[in-house]
């Protein structure tokens, strides 16, 4: 793992060399640990982390304490410019109390602060502090490379998505396409399904490598779901509205990011065809990029300001051949993005390109023939209240036609109701015959 934990050296300033007191305490934890490690090279990383914990992340206070413990009196040290590998943050987080475990998911000590970015690399740290889990070196190298080459060829004909944002017509920075299992499902997608108020045109038949990898993604994601339920959720039980059925992906969005500046801003994925508490398996191939997450902070009715960065952001490093699982609390309670980069290390096969494959489970209960239609006669989109206290967590259906250039939203609105497993409260007999989109035997 050390191969992708190493960071470039950071030059220390003259001010920093004078005293740890002048260090910006909003620095990321890995920087703080590296500073302490250079000062106290004979002290274990675990002890350094413990010192940071005791002193609320203050490098100055932790340094003074460590010096006093070692010599009996405070000691001044010079600061090295070298930044090493990030160690685990597990000892830096306090464990939740019994009272804190009554909400979902388990609370942990907040390490990200307003205006800062906390960089995480270790899988256990990622699972502890974000709504995600990650599997490094997910596929055998030859399988990962075969899938990457296949998707690079496919991406040559990918297109950018055009949509309306604040009355302006814009295009996505990156290109993408959508894959389903059969020709019949391609036709169904083109006729019945709507995205951002419009139909997709670029819908493709699943490729051999996508189909080959699918059962491995399914097995890994289901394993990660069960691990998270047992270790992170209250009383070891799934979340309300989270499906109790096995996760079975039947379609895939594939994105191509060509170069360091291609990115996607903070957003949540649409729940319309996935249902509430959706889980997504995201496979990264090619160039490594940063995946950033930020918790959505609800506001009171009488508060107009949107302090979206109240808890800072967390950056997850996504190297080649890594599987990121976005768990059931992700789309409702967090936003995510792919950040632009100043520079990237080219991949020997992909060059400057990153391929991202998001396997998804479209549920038959949420086929457009069953979901509400707005006054525009298009299927309504499913959304959740995220920022308003009192109604936070409630789901609703609304028109999304206004995202199409030249069109406006109608006034359609309807609260959504689900059972404990996230199934809509309408007659289930209406959707039992809806086919799956990627059959394991296709």
Secondary structure as UniProt FT lines:
FT   HELIX           2..4
FT   HELIX           14..18
FT   HELIX           20..22
FT   TURN            25..26
FT   HELIX           29..39
FT   TURN            41..42
FT   HELIX           45..54
FT   TURN            55..57
FT   HELIX           59..71
FT   HELIX           90..92
FT   HELIX           99..102
FT   TURN            114..115
FT   STRAND          117..120
FT   HELIX           123..129
FT   STRAND          132..135
FT   HELIX           141..155
FT   TURN            156..157
FT   STRAND          162..165
FT   TURN            166..167
FT   STRAND          168..171
FT   STRAND          175..180
FT   HELIX           183..192
FT   TURN            196..197
FT   STRAND          203..205
FT   HELIX           208..232
FT   HELIX           234..236
FT   TURN            240..241
FT   STRAND          251..258
FT   TURN            260..261
FT   STRAND          264..267
FT   TURN            272..274
FT   STRAND          280..286
FT   STRAND          289..295
FT   TURN            301..302
FT   TURN            308..311
FT   STRAND          313..318
FT   TURN            320..321
FT   STRAND          322..326
FT   TURN            328..329
FT   HELIX           330..333
FT   STRAND          334..338
FT   TURN            348..350
FT   STRAND          353..360
FT   HELIX           364..366
FT   TURN            368..370
FT   TURN            375..376
FT   STRAND          381..384
FT   TURN            389..393
FT   STRAND          395..398
FT   HELIX           401..403
FT   TURN            405..406
FT   STRAND          413..415
FT   TURN            420..421
FT   HELIX           428..430
FT   TURN            432..433
FT   TURN            440..441
//
